[in-house]
Amino acid sequence: MSTEQNIPPIEEELTFANFGFAEPILRAILEQGYTKPTPIQAQAMPHVMQGRDVMGAAQTGTGKTAAFVLPILQNILPLASSSASPARHPIRALVLTPTRELADQVADNAFKYAKYTDIRTAVVFGGVDMSAQTALLRSGIELLIATPGRLLDHITQKNANLSQVQFLILDEADRMLDMGFLPDLQRIISLIPVQRQTLLFSATFSTEIKKLAQSYLRDPVTIEVARQNAAADTVQQIIHMVPSDQKKDAVIKVLNARFQKGLSRQAIVFTNSRIGCSKLASALERGGIKAGAIHGDKSQIERMQILESFKKGTMDVLVATDVAARGLDIVDMPCVINHELPFSAEDYVHRIGRTGRAGAQGDAIALVDPSEERLLVDIEKLMNRKLVRMPLPTLAGGAGADPFFYMPYRAKDSNEVSKDVLPQSSPAVTPKPGNSSIKPATKSVDALLGAFAKKS
């Protein structure tokens, strides 16, 4: 039976030093600049270190990776060896992820936290040559991060042996347990000892996934540190109703409106298809916006090069399919745009989770045409909120310019509270010093929003 956890909020004085981490691990944590755990870390880590199975749900960007990597490193540290013999370095912990990008992100964290220990860590995923991965696996690895398909390739070639795995972690477990990954997952689990500790972490857990997960867990502790399937409160969500054939132009208009307001033009734009992803990136380039596309048809090297350019700021827009919705961790990502709504409401939560991370402010903008209204209803039902509908912004200096239309993309004040429901009346715009052209919103704007809300 699952044990629901209602642990009190973490106290102000709680630090990583309170968890009993060995000195090499604690030193690595502090070196990364972390002193206080996030709620998911504070509540999950003690149970993981005690050997309990855990199902942990928390919003994206709240430190879920460290919540399982740190205690797992602590648990296998006594078995670590400085010996060069591969036999002394069997795979003891296995982390499975649904995407290459997420595997790479988890591995990056694991490398940093294990750097002062003798624990060997490796990551294997598809899209790149297997030879370097083979050499790593055959040299001996204690902590392995992998995507299911590539791991099975290595198992078939006898490069990896899972007979001594003591810890199995499914990251983004809701996706790992859906029908697409389930056959591969079941093959892998059949090779792992039954007596093991199993951890499932994700931002979302549907009722069906929770039921399925019970077959993999023993008396699990269930930890949900935020409202289930919720987006971070730091994300301001806006819906623009836009006909399908006008969406490309709408993306350009939104990005330019943000730029005119002094905000970063950087954004991740999500599409549903690989062809649409490439076409939209090309259209943005023609519109004067530096853009690149990543999707399943791109090689891993191409994807990594494009992602690196985006992280460095030499590219304004990253256009992506859902391959990038899980695992992309870009510091201070200001904006996510859904060019199309995803077919799964849970995927919407993961997409917009790329912004508003670690307490930062972010905007999540969705362009919705009439054929997608059913998907929008599903999203609002999942999130238990009505998302704000607003007209597209009008660029400054254009005919009919009105400061009201910039409000979704204005810079956030530190004391501003995001609104999750349709406003009863439009808030007034505070004129900036020295700018006499900006006037407070009028009743006509109230009427416009009210009519729009009723219509939608």
C-alpha positions as CSV (number, residue, x, y, z in Angstrom):
1,M,0.0,0.0,0.0
2,S,1.3,3.5,-0.9
3,T,2.1,5.8,2.0
4,E,1.0,9.4,1.3
5,Q,3.3,11.9,2.8
6,N,2.2,15.2,4.3
7,I,5.5,16.4,5.6
8,P,5.5,19.9,7.1
9,P,7.2,22.7,5.0
10,I,11.0,22.6,5.3
11,E,12.4,24.7,8.0
12,E,14.5,27.7,7.2
13,E,17.6,26.3,8.9
14,L,17.5,22.9,7.1
15,T,20.6,22.5,4.9
16,F,22.2,19.6,2.9
17,A,24.6,19.1,5.8
18,N,21.6,17.9,7.9
19,F,21.1,14.8,5.7
20,G,24.3,12.9,6.6
21,F,26.0,13.0,3.2
22,A,29.6,11.8,3.1
23,E,32.2,14.6,2.9
24,P,33.0,14.0,-0.8
25,I,29.4,14.3,-1.8
26,L,28.6,17.3,0.4
27,R,31.7,19.0,-0.9
28,A,30.5,18.6,-4.5
29,I,27.0,19.9,-3.5
30,L,28.4,23.0,-1.9
31,E,30.8,23.6,-4.8
32,Q,27.7,23.9,-7.0
33,G,26.5,26.7,-4.8
34,Y,23.6,24.7,-3.1
35,T,23.1,24.9,0.6
36,K,19.4,24.5,1.2
37,P,17.3,21.7,-0.3
38,T,14.1,22.3,-2.3
39,P,10.9,20.8,-1.0
40,I,11.0,17.7,-3.2
41,Q,14.6,17.1,-2.1
42,A,13.9,17.7,1.5
43,Q,11.0,15.3,1.5
44,A,12.3,12.5,-0.8
45,M,15.9,12.2,0.1
46,P,15.5,10.8,3.6
47,H,13.2,8.0,2.3
48,V,15.6,7.1,-0.5
49,M,18.5,7.0,1.9
50,Q,16.5,4.7,4.1
51,G,15.9,2.2,1.3
52,R,12.2,3.0,0.7
53,D,10.6,2.8,-2.8
54,V,9.4,6.3,-3.7
55,M,7.0,7.9,-6.2
56,G,7.8,11.6,-6.3
57,A,5.9,14.3,-8.1
58,A,7.0,17.9,-8.3
59,Q,6.9,20.8,-10.8
60,T,9.6,20.9,-13.3
61,G,12.6,23.0,-12.4
62,T,12.3,22.1,-8.6
63,G,15.4,19.9,-8.3
64,K,13.9,16.4,-8.8
65,T,17.2,15.1,-10.4
66,A,19.2,15.9,-7.2
67,A,16.4,14.4,-5.1
68,F,17.3,10.9,-6.4
69,V,20.9,11.3,-7.6
70,L,22.3,12.5,-4.3
71,P,20.9,9.8,-2.0
72,I,21.7,7.1,-4.6
73,L,25.3,8.2,-4.6
74,Q,25.3,8.2,-0.8
75,N,23.9,4.6,-0.8
76,I,26.4,3.1,-3.2
77,L,29.4,5.1,-1.9
78,P,30.4,2.3,0.6
79,L,30.7,-0.1,-2.3
80,A,32.8,2.2,-4.5
81,S,36.3,1.0,-5.3
82,S,39.5,2.6,-6.6
83,S,40.4,-0.6,-8.3
84,A,41.0,-0.6,-12.0
85,S,39.3,-4.0,-12.4
86,P,35.9,-3.7,-14.2
87,A,34.7,-6.5,-12.0
88,R,34.9,-4.2,-9.0
89,H,32.6,-1.7,-10.8
90,P,29.3,-3.5,-11.6
91,I,26.3,-1.5,-12.5
92,R,24.6,-0.8,-9.1
93,A,22.2,2.0,-10.0
94,L,20.3,2.4,-13.3
95,V,18.5,5.6,-14.2
96,L,16.2,5.3,-17.3
97,T,14.9,8.4,-19.1
98,P,12.6,8.8,-22.1
99,T,14.8,11.2,-24.1
100,R,18.5,11.7,-25.0
101,E,18.4,15.3,-23.7
102,L,17.1,14.3,-20.3
103,A,19.6,11.5,-20.0
104,D,22.4,14.0,-20.8
105,Q,21.0,16.4,-18.2
106,V,20.8,13.8,-15.5
107,A,24.3,12.6,-16.3
108,D,25.7,16.1,-16.1
109,N,24.3,16.4,-12.5
110,A,25.6,12.9,-11.6
111,F,29.1,13.7,-12.8
112,K,29.2,16.9,-10.8
113,Y,28.0,15.3,-7.6
114,A,30.2,12.2,-7.9
115,K,33.4,14.0,-8.9
116,Y,35.2,13.6,-5.5
117,T,34.2,9.9,-5.1
118,D,35.4,6.7,-6.7
119,I,31.9,6.1,-8.2
120,R,32.0,5.7,-11.9
121,T,29.2,7.3,-13.9
122,A,28.3,6.9,-17.6
123,V,25.4,7.9,-19.9
124,V,24.3,6.0,-23.0
125,F,21.7,7.1,-25.6
126,G,21.0,6.6,-29.2
127,G,21.9,8.9,-32.1
128,V,25.7,8.6,-31.6
129,D,28.3,6.0,-32.2
130,M,28.3,3.1,-29.8
131,S,32.0,2.4,-29.6
132,A,32.9,5.1,-27.0
133,Q,29.9,4.0,-24.9
134,T,31.0,0.3,-25.2
135,A,34.5,1.2,-23.9
136,L,33.0,3.0,-20.9
137,L,30.7,0.1,-20.0
138,R,33.3,-2.5,-20.3
139,S,35.7,-0.6,-18.1
140,G,33.1,-0.8,-15.3
141,I,30.3,1.6,-14.2
142,E,28.4,1.9,-10.9
143,L,25.8,4.5,-11.9
144,L,24.4,4.3,-15.4
145,I,22.0,6.7,-17.0
146,A,20.4,5.5,-20.2
147,T,17.5,5.6,-22.7
148,P,15.8,2.2,-23.0
149,G,16.5,1.5,-26.7
150,R,20.2,2.1,-26.6
151,L,20.6,0.2,-23.3
152,L,19.0,-2.8,-24.9
153,D,21.4,-2.5,-27.8
154,H,24.3,-2.7,-25.3
155,I,22.7,-5.6,-23.4
156,T,22.3,-7.5,-26.7
157,Q,26.0,-7.0,-27.4
158,K,26.8,-8.0,-23.9
159,N,28.3,-4.7,-23.0
160,A,26.1,-4.2,-20.0
161,N,25.0,-6.6,-17.2
162,L,22.2,-5.6,-14.9
163,S,22.4,-8.6,-12.6
164,Q,23.8,-6.5,-9.7
165,V,21.5,-3.5,-10.0
166,Q,20.2,-2.5,-6.6
167,F,18.6,0.8,-7.5
168,L,16.2,1.5,-10.4
169,I,15.1,5.0,-11.1
170,L,12.6,6.0,-13.8
171,D,12.9,9.7,-14.5
172,E,9.8,11.3,-16.1
173,A,8.1,8.1,-15.1
174,D,4.8,9.0,-16.6
175,R,6.3,8.9,-20.0
176,M,8.4,5.8,-19.2
177,L,5.3,3.9,-18.3
178,D,3.2,4.8,-21.3
179,M,2.6,2.2,-24.0
180,G,5.5,3.5,-26.2
181,F,8.2,2.6,-23.8
182,L,6.5,-0.2,-21.8
183,P,7.8,-3.2,-23.8
184,D,11.4,-2.1,-23.7
185,L,11.0,-1.2,-20.0
186,Q,9.6,-4.6,-19.2
187,R,12.5,-6.3,-20.9
188,I,15.0,-4.3,-18.9
189,I,13.3,-4.8,-15.6
190,S,13.2,-8.6,-16.2
191,L,17.0,-8.5,-16.1
192,I,17.2,-6.6,-12.8
193,P,17.0,-8.4,-9.4
194,V,13.6,-8.4,-7.8
195,Q,15.1,-7.3,-4.6
196,R,15.9,-3.7,-5.5
197,Q,14.9,-0.2,-4.6
198,T,12.7,1.5,-7.2
199,L,12.2,5.3,-7.5
200,L,9.7,7.0,-9.8
201,F,10.0,10.8,-10.4
202,S,8.0,13.0,-12.6
203,A,6.1,16.3,-12.8
204,T,2.8,14.5,-13.6
205,F,1.2,11.2,-12.6
206,S,-2.1,10.3,-14.1
207,T,-4.4,7.9,-12.2
208,E,-3.8,5.2,-14.8
209,I,0.0,5.6,-14.4
210,K,-0.2,5.5,-10.6
211,K,-2.1,2.2,-10.9
212,L,0.4,0.7,-13.3
213,A,3.4,1.9,-11.2
214,Q,2.2,-0.2,-8.2
215,S,3.3,-3.3,-10.1
216,Y,6.9,-2.0,-10.0
217,L,7.0,-0.7,-6.4
218,R,6.9,-2.2,-2.9
219,D,5.0,-0.3,-0.3
220,P,6.1,3.1,-1.8
221,V,6.1,6.5,-0.2
222,T,4.2,8.9,-2.4
223,I,5.4,12.4,-2.2
224,E,3.6,15.3,-4.0
225,V,5.0,18.6,-2.9
226,A,2.7,20.7,-5.2
227,R,-0.7,20.5,-6.6
228,Q,-0.7,17.5,-9.0
229,N,-0.2,18.4,-12.6
230,A,0.3,22.1,-11.8
231,A,2.6,24.5,-13.5
232,A,4.9,26.6,-11.4
233,D,3.4,29.8,-10.0
234,T,6.2,31.7,-11.5
235,V,4.8,31.0,-15.0
236,Q,2.3,33.4,-16.5
237,Q,0.1,31.6,-19.0
238,I,-1.6,33.4,-21.9
239,I,-3.8,32.0,-24.6
240,H,-4.1,33.8,-28.1
241,M,-6.8,32.5,-30.3
242,V,-5.2,32.4,-33.8
243,P,-6.3,30.7,-37.0
244,S,-4.0,28.0,-38.1
245,D,-2.8,29.7,-41.3
246,Q,-1.8,32.8,-39.3
247,K,0.2,31.1,-36.6
248,K,3.7,31.6,-38.1
249,D,3.1,35.3,-38.4
250,A,1.7,35.3,-34.9
251,V,4.9,33.8,-33.5
252,I,6.9,36.6,-35.1
253,K,4.5,39.2,-33.8
254,V,4.7,37.9,-30.2
255,L,8.6,37.7,-30.3
256,N,8.9,41.2,-31.7
257,A,6.4,42.6,-29.2
258,R,8.5,41.1,-26.4
259,F,11.6,42.6,-27.9
260,Q,10.0,46.1,-28.1
261,K,9.1,45.8,-24.4
262,G,12.8,45.3,-23.6
263,L,12.4,41.6,-22.9
264,S,14.6,38.9,-24.3
265,R,13.6,37.5,-27.7
266,Q,14.8,34.1,-26.7
267,A,12.1,31.5,-26.6
268,I,11.4,27.8,-27.1
269,V,8.6,27.2,-29.6
270,F,6.9,23.8,-29.6
271,T,5.3,22.1,-32.5
272,N,3.7,18.7,-32.9
273,S,5.4,17.4,-36.0
274,R,9.0,17.2,-37.3
275,I,8.1,18.7,-40.7
276,G,6.2,21.5,-39.0
277,C,9.2,22.1,-36.7
278,S,11.6,22.6,-39.6
279,K,9.2,24.7,-41.6
280,L,8.5,27.1,-38.7
281,A,12.3,27.5,-38.0
282,S,12.8,28.4,-41.7
283,A,9.9,30.9,-41.6
284,L,11.3,32.6,-38.5
285,E,14.7,32.9,-40.2
286,R,13.0,34.6,-43.2
287,G,11.3,36.9,-40.7
288,G,14.6,38.1,-39.4
289,I,14.7,35.9,-36.2
290,K,17.6,33.6,-35.7
291,A,16.1,30.1,-35.2
292,G,17.1,26.5,-35.2
293,A,15.0,23.3,-35.1
294,I,15.5,20.1,-33.0
295,H,13.4,17.0,-33.6
296,G,13.8,13.2,-33.9
297,D,15.1,13.4,-37.5
298,K,18.1,15.4,-36.4
299,S,21.2,13.5,-35.4
300,Q,22.2,13.7,-31.8
301,I,25.3,15.8,-32.8
302,E,23.1,18.2,-34.7
303,R,20.7,18.6,-31.8
304,M,23.5,19.2,-29.4
305,Q,25.2,21.8,-31.6
306,I,21.9,23.7,-32.1
307,L,21.1,23.5,-28.4
308,E,24.6,24.8,-27.5
309,S,24.1,27.8,-29.9
310,F,20.8,28.5,-28.2
311,K,22.3,28.3,-24.7
312,K,25.1,30.7,-25.7
313,G,22.6,33.2,-27.0
314,T,23.7,33.2,-30.6
315,M,20.3,31.9,-31.6
316,D,17.0,33.5,-30.5
317,V,14.5,30.8,-30.9
318,L,14.7,27.0,-30.5
319,V,11.8,25.3,-32.4
320,A,11.3,21.8,-31.0
321,T,9.0,18.8,-31.0
322,D,8.2,17.1,-27.7
323,V,11.6,15.5,-27.8
324,A,12.8,18.7,-26.1
325,A,9.9,19.1,-23.7
326,R,11.5,16.8,-21.1
327,G,15.1,17.3,-20.2
328,L,15.9,20.7,-21.5
329,D,17.3,22.7,-18.6
330,I,18.2,26.2,-19.7
331,V,18.9,28.8,-17.0
332,D,16.5,31.8,-17.1
333,M,14.5,30.7,-20.1
334,P,12.1,33.6,-20.4
335,C,9.4,32.3,-22.6
336,V,7.8,29.2,-24.1
337,I,5.4,29.4,-27.0
338,N,3.1,26.6,-28.0
339,H,2.7,27.0,-31.8
340,E,0.3,24.0,-31.5
341,L,-1.2,22.5,-28.4
342,P,0.1,19.0,-27.6
343,F,-2.3,16.1,-28.0
344,S,-1.7,15.1,-24.3
345,A,-2.5,17.6,-21.6
346,E,0.3,16.3,-19.5
347,D,2.8,17.2,-22.3
348,Y,1.6,20.8,-22.0
349,V,2.7,20.9,-18.4
350,H,6.1,19.6,-19.3
351,R,6.5,22.0,-22.2
352,I,5.7,25.1,-20.2
353,G,7.9,23.8,-17.4
354,R,10.9,24.8,-19.5
355,T,10.3,28.4,-18.2
356,G,9.8,29.7,-14.7
357,R,12.4,27.3,-13.3
358,A,14.0,27.5,-9.9
359,G,11.9,30.5,-8.9
360,A,12.5,32.6,-12.0
361,Q,9.7,34.4,-13.8
362,G,8.5,33.1,-17.2
363,D,5.8,33.5,-19.8
364,A,4.0,30.5,-21.4
365,I,2.1,31.6,-24.5
366,A,-0.2,29.3,-26.5
367,L,-1.5,29.9,-30.0
368,V,-4.8,28.1,-30.3
369,D,-7.0,27.7,-33.4
370,P,-10.7,26.6,-33.2
371,S,-9.8,23.0,-33.9
372,E,-7.7,22.8,-30.8
373,E,-10.3,24.0,-28.3
374,R,-11.0,20.5,-27.2
375,L,-7.3,20.1,-26.3
376,L,-7.4,23.4,-24.4
377,V,-10.4,22.2,-22.4
378,D,-8.4,19.0,-21.5
379,I,-5.5,21.2,-20.4
380,E,-7.6,23.4,-18.2
381,K,-9.4,20.4,-16.7
382,L,-6.0,18.8,-15.8
383,M,-4.7,22.0,-14.3
384,N,-7.9,22.9,-12.7
385,R,-7.8,26.5,-13.9
386,K,-9.2,28.7,-16.6
387,L,-6.3,30.1,-18.7
388,V,-6.3,33.7,-19.7
389,R,-7.4,34.6,-23.2
390,M,-6.0,37.8,-24.7
391,P,-5.7,39.3,-28.2
392,L,-2.4,39.2,-30.0
393,P,-0.1,42.1,-29.2
394,T,-0.1,45.2,-31.4
395,L,3.4,46.4,-32.2
396,A,4.4,49.8,-30.8
397,G,3.8,52.6,-33.3
398,G,1.3,50.6,-35.3
399,A,-2.3,51.7,-35.9
400,G,-4.5,51.2,-33.0
401,A,-1.6,50.6,-30.6
402,D,-2.8,50.2,-27.0
403,P,-0.7,49.5,-24.0
404,F,-3.2,46.9,-22.8
405,F,-2.0,44.5,-25.5
406,Y,1.6,44.5,-24.2
407,M,0.6,43.3,-20.8
408,P,1.2,39.6,-21.3
409,Y,4.8,40.4,-22.2
410,R,5.7,43.2,-19.8
411,A,8.6,42.8,-17.5
412,K,7.6,41.4,-14.1
413,D,7.7,43.5,-11.0
414,S,9.1,41.7,-7.9
415,N,5.8,42.2,-6.0
416,E,3.5,41.2,-8.9
417,V,1.2,38.3,-8.5
418,S,0.4,36.1,-11.5
419,K,-3.3,35.6,-12.3
420,D,-4.6,32.2,-13.1
421,V,-8.1,33.0,-14.0
422,L,-9.9,35.3,-16.3
423,P,-9.8,38.8,-14.8
424,Q,-13.0,40.4,-13.9
425,S,-11.7,43.7,-15.2
426,S,-8.5,44.6,-16.9
427,P,-5.8,46.1,-14.6
428,A,-4.7,49.6,-15.2
429,V,-1.3,50.2,-16.8
430,T,1.0,52.4,-14.7
431,P,2.6,55.1,-16.9
432,K,6.3,55.0,-16.8
433,P,8.2,58.2,-15.9
434,G,8.9,60.3,-18.9
435,N,6.5,58.4,-21.2
436,S,3.4,60.5,-21.6
437,S,2.2,58.3,-24.5
438,I,1.1,55.5,-22.2
439,K,-2.4,56.0,-20.8
440,P,-4.3,53.9,-18.2
441,A,-6.6,51.2,-19.6
442,T,-10.1,52.4,-20.2
443,K,-13.6,50.9,-19.8
444,S,-13.6,50.1,-23.5
445,V,-10.8,47.7,-22.8
446,D,-12.8,46.1,-20.0
447,A,-15.6,45.6,-22.5
448,L,-13.3,44.1,-25.1
449,L,-11.9,41.6,-22.7
450,G,-15.3,40.7,-21.3
451,A,-16.7,40.1,-24.8
452,F,-13.7,38.0,-25.7
453,A,-14.0,35.9,-22.5
454,K,-17.7,35.2,-23.2
455,K,-17.1,34.4,-26.8
456,S,-14.3,31.9,-25.9
